[in-house]
Amino acid sequence: MAVYLAALLIGIAAGLRTFTAPAAVSWAAHIDRLPLQGSWLAFLGAATAAYILTLLAVIELVFDQLPGTPSRKSPTGFTARLVSGAISGAAIGAGSGVWIGGLVAGIIGAVIGTFGGYAIRMRLAALFGRDRTAAIIEDIVAVGGAILVLAAF
């Protein structure tokens, strides 16, 4: 059951920030905390994958601060978050032989993270009177949450 919860939580992180979850999963696989060897997701454990996904995650954190950034609820943004949650959740499930269950939990988490994260961010932005503070809090939750989920392995 813990595997499904972890996959759901990493999916939530993917819903908040598309590339944060796969970057965290990739690093966990690269340092052998997440066993993906022999699975179709083994490529995530390569150093190249970890570095590229980390670069994309950092770029996303910067772009999210810009006023012209498209909505996470747009078809492209939402689809990317679903794919990210699916792959990240599947990777967490793969180590326990339940990659399909992890994939489904990751997708559910991505939906929760996308829409729930948006709603909470809008409330925080109204509370603080500016979106940047809310965005930074969301960044911290996404990155910190992804790290905590994978540290449990």
Number of C-alpha atoms within 10 A of each C-alpha: 5 9 20 21 17 25 33 31 29 38 39 33 37 36 37 30 29 30 27 31 35 31 28 28 26 31 23 22 26 21 12 12 17 23 21 23 15 9 13 12 18 16 17 26 22 14 15 13 17 22 14 14 22 20 15 17 21 15 12 17 20 10 13 19 14 10 9 8 10 12 13 21 15 10 10 12 15 19 17 19 31 27 20 28 37 29 28 37 38 27 31 32 27 25 19 13 13 16 25 16 20 31 28 22 28 38 29 22 29 37 24 20 28 26 17 16 23 19 12 14 21 16 14 19 16 12 12 12 11 12 18 17 16 20 21 15 13 21 19 12 16 25 21 14 19 24 20 15 20 21 12 9 13
